[in-house]
Amino acid sequence: DVQLQASGGGLVQPGGSLTLTCAASGFTFDDYAVGWFRQAPGKRREGVSCTRSSDNITYYSDSVKGRFTISRDNAKNTLDLQMNSLKPEDTAVYYCYANRLGWGQGTQVTVSS
């Protein structure tokens, strides 16, 4: 079974940092593009970032570009999202996904003073 388990969320003050980690299993991790999307209450799902091993292409949404960094460890089957300079509008449930395979349970990120 494909499993994607996100962790690392929490409550952080504006300007703070968090690192989310996704542990993947049940598929050949480095064969797939993987990434993160987020869902805030009352808002549309937003693709945040993704990365593909085959050609090392990385994508960031305009809303997080320059603040978030995605990285993958194909040996450990993990995907990280380093989030810096967090803003209240970054508050959402963050999900990791594997392209064409789905996504797992999310982790809540709350940015508030």
Summary of the structure (lengths in Angstrom):
residues: 113
radius of gyration: 13.2
end to end distance: 39.5
largest distance: 40.7
contacts: 341
relative contact order: 0.33
helix: 5%
strand: 52%
